[in-house]
Amino acid sequence: MAQGKLFIVSTPIGNLSDITFRAVETLKNVDIIACEDTRNTKILCEKYEILTPLISYHKFSEVQRTKMLLDRMKTGDNVALVSDAGTPLISDPGVKLVESVREAGIDVVPVVGASAIMALLSSISRQDESFKFVGFLPRVQKQIENLVNSNRRENLVFYESPNRLIDTLLTISSTQKGRKMAIGRELTKKFEEIKVDTVENLLEYYNSHVLKGEIACMLYALSDANSEDSEFIEKIKILKGLKLSDRDIVGVMNALYCLPKNKIKDILVKAHQ
């Protein structure tokens, strides 16, 4: 008996019309649809008259469900995996299932479509095409600071929740004032909004505007000059923590990095801000 296949199906991130013809056809023809939340997927299925049985597949059920779905594929059934919105495995459940299916020699077929990250990136300009996607940011402030500081030269792309966005902006502003950022919310929906500004201006804006829905963000890479200054600012802060005077710090930085003393004094001013 031929084995079935696992189809990774992208679904709309807000506007139900964004689903592809191929995705609808796939969801109609598979034997079962594994979904993050059956209630959300049911809305999509009703709109496109998809009658395929649904089964929940989320982080709390993936161990049991993976075995069951794998057994079905081994006996010839085709399975579709969907998340609540967007592309599975992109900050959504499914890694364990895909890993197990591949280990069993079963085909994994991507059915491409909507992604909040791609929607944001296609709507903003940037000098460098490269970017680094990190999923959702850590919940601990210090971990966010370390992540931002260690990725100064990267266009840092991530998801954020409306409940945490203000705190995240405050954290970024406290470590890197003036850094440029793009924020997209309600993407593809009626009240879609994409803002590009400094972190401080965005903080002021969102302090007075209601935040809803999942948010996609990109923290712009710093220019080489600004990035270099930021790295030296961090080193100066370490020296300040050792109770060195500004005069001593100028001497140490000059000796270690051969920077002109006037340049070090300018960076010292930024470090005090």
C-alpha positions in Angstrom: 0.0 0.0 0.0 1.3 3.4 -1.0 2.0 5.9 1.9 0.1 9.2 2.1 1.7 12.6 2.2 1.8 15.5 4.6 0.8 18.9 3.1 1.9 22.0 4.9 -0.8 24.5 3.9 -0.6 28.2 4.4 -3.9 29.9 5.3 -4.9 33.6 5.4 -3.5 35.9 8.1 -6.7 38.0 8.2 -8.4 38.4 4.9 -10.0 35.1 4.0 -9.7 35.9 0.3 -6.0 35.5 0.5 -6.1 31.8 0.4 -4.8 30.2 -2.8 -6.7 28.0 -5.2 -4.2 25.2 -4.6 -4.7 25.5 -0.8 -8.5 25.1 -1.1 -8.1 22.2 -3.5 -5.6 20.5 -1.2 -7.8 21.0 1.9 -10.8 19.5 0.0 -8.9 16.4 -1.2 -6.9 15.3 1.9 -8.3 12.8 4.3 -7.9 14.9 7.4 -6.8 18.4 8.4 -4.7 18.9 11.5 -5.3 22.4 12.8 -4.1 24.6 15.7 -7.7 25.4 16.7 -10.6 23.6 15.0 -12.9 26.6 15.6 -10.7 29.0 13.6 -10.2 26.5 10.7 -13.9 25.7 10.7 -14.6 29.3 9.7 -12.3 29.0 6.7 -13.7 25.6 5.7 -17.3 26.8 5.8 -16.5 29.8 3.5 -14.9 27.5 0.9 -17.2 24.5 1.4 -14.4 22.3 2.6 -15.9 19.2 4.2 -12.7 17.4 5.2 -12.7 16.2 8.9 -10.7 18.4 11.3 -8.6 17.4 14.2 -6.8 19.7 16.7 -3.0 19.7 16.7 -1.3 22.2 19.0 1.7 22.2 21.4 -0.3 20.4 24.1 -1.4 17.6 21.9 1.4 17.2 19.4 3.0 14.1 21.0 -0.2 12.0 20.9 -1.5 13.5 17.6 1.9 13.1 15.8 1.8 9.3 16.3 -1.9 9.0 15.2 -1.3 11.2 12.1 1.8 9.3 11.2 0.0 6.0 11.5 -2.7 7.2 9.1 -0.2 8.4 6.5 1.6 5.0 6.7 -1.7 3.4 5.7 -2.2 5.7 2.8 -4.1 8.8 4.1 -3.1 12.3 3.1 -2.9 14.8 5.9 -2.9 18.6 5.8 -1.4 20.7 8.5 -2.6 24.3 9.0 -2.1 26.9 11.8 -4.6 29.5 12.8 -3.2 32.0 10.4 -0.2 32.1 8.0 2.4 29.4 7.4 2.8 26.4 9.8 6.1 26.0 11.6 6.8 29.8 11.4 6.4 30.4 15.1 3.5 27.9 15.0 3.2 24.2 15.9 4.3 21.4 13.5 8.0 20.9 14.0 7.6 17.5 15.7 5.1 16.2 13.1 7.3 17.2 10.1 10.4 15.7 11.8 8.6 12.4 12.4 7.2 12.3 8.9 10.5 12.9 7.3 12.2 10.3 9.5 9.5 7.8 8.3 10.4 8.6 4.7 7.0 10.2 4.0 6.8 13.2 1.6 6.2 16.6 3.0 4.6 19.0 0.5 4.6 22.8 1.1 1.5 24.6 -0.2 2.7 28.2 0.0 0.6 31.3 0.8 0.3 34.1 3.3 2.8 35.1 5.9 2.7 38.1 8.2 6.5 38.5 8.0 6.5 38.5 4.2 3.6 40.9 4.1 5.5 43.4 6.3 8.8 43.0 4.5 7.2 43.5 1.1 5.7 46.8 2.3 8.8 48.6 3.7 12.0 49.7 2.1 15.4 48.7 3.5 19.0 49.1 2.2 20.0 45.6 2.8 17.9 42.7 1.6 19.1 40.4 4.3 17.2 40.0 7.6 17.2 37.8 10.7 13.9 36.3 11.9 13.8 35.4 15.6 10.2 34.5 16.1 8.7 36.0 19.2 11.0 37.9 21.4 12.0 36.6 24.9 9.8 37.6 27.8 12.7 38.8 30.0 13.8 42.4 29.6 17.5 41.6 29.9 17.3 38.9 27.2 15.6 41.3 24.8 18.4 43.8 25.5 21.1 41.2 24.8 19.3 40.1 21.6 19.0 43.7 20.3 22.5 44.6 21.2 24.0 41.5 19.6 22.1 42.2 16.3 23.0 45.8 15.7 24.0 45.1 12.1 21.0 42.9 11.3 17.5 43.8 10.1 15.9 42.0 13.1 12.5 40.6 12.3 10.1 39.3 15.0 6.5 38.9 16.1 5.1 40.7 19.1 1.8 40.6 21.0 -0.2 43.8 21.6 0.0 43.3 25.3 3.8 43.4 25.2 4.6 45.9 22.4 4.9 49.0 24.7 7.2 47.3 27.1 9.3 46.0 24.2 9.6 49.5 22.7 10.6 50.9 26.1 13.3 48.2 26.4 14.7 48.8 22.9 14.7 52.6 23.5 16.6 52.2 26.8 19.5 50.4 25.1 19.5 51.9 21.6 17.8 55.3 21.3 16.8 56.5 17.9 16.9 53.1 16.2 14.5 52.9 13.3 11.7 50.3 13.4 8.8 49.1 11.2 5.6 47.8 12.8 2.7 46.1 11.0 -0.5 45.3 12.7 -3.9 44.0 11.5 -2.1 43.0 8.2 -4.5 42.2 5.3 -7.5 43.3 7.5 -9.7 46.4 7.2 -7.7 48.4 9.7 -4.3 47.4 8.5 -1.5 49.7 9.6 2.2 49.8 8.9 4.3 52.4 10.7 8.0 53.2 10.1 9.7 55.6 12.5 12.1 55.8 15.4 11.4 53.6 18.4 10.7 56.7 20.5 8.1 58.1 18.0 6.4 54.7 17.7 6.3 54.5 21.5 4.6 57.8 21.7 2.1 56.9 18.9 1.1 53.5 20.4 0.7 54.9 23.9 -2.3 56.7 22.6 -3.7 54.1 20.0 -5.5 50.9 20.7 -3.4 47.8 19.8 -5.1 44.6 18.5 -4.0 41.4 16.8 -0.6 39.8 16.2 2.1 42.3 15.3 5.0 41.9 12.9 8.1 44.1 13.4 11.4 44.8 11.9 14.2 46.6 13.8 16.4 48.2 11.2 20.1 47.5 11.1 22.2 50.3 12.3 24.6 51.9 9.9 28.2 50.9 10.3 29.1 54.2 12.0 26.2 54.1 14.4 26.8 50.4 15.0 30.4 51.0 15.8 29.5 53.8 18.2 27.0 51.6 19.9 29.5 48.8 20.5 32.0 51.3 22.0 29.1 52.7 24.2 28.6 49.3 25.6 32.3 49.0 26.4 32.3 52.4 28.0 29.4 51.4 30.2 31.3 48.4 31.4 34.3 50.7 32.3 31.9 53.1 34.0 30.7 50.1 36.0 34.2 49.6 37.2 34.2 53.2 38.6 36.7 54.6 36.1 36.6 58.3 35.5 35.9 59.7 32.1 39.6 60.7 31.8 40.7 57.1 32.6 38.1 55.7 30.1 39.5 57.9 27.3 42.9 56.6 28.1 41.9 53.0 28.1 39.8 53.2 24.9 42.6 55.1 23.2 45.1 52.4 24.1 42.9 49.5 23.3 41.3 50.6 20.1 43.6 53.5 18.8 40.6 55.8 18.6 41.2 59.5 18.5 40.6 61.0 21.9 38.1 63.5 20.5 36.1 60.6 19.0 36.1 58.8 22.4 34.8 62.0 24.1 31.9 62.2 21.6 31.0 58.6 22.3 31.2 59.3 26.0 28.6 62.0 25.6 26.3 59.5 23.9 26.9 57.0 26.7 25.8 59.5 29.3 22.5 60.2 27.4 
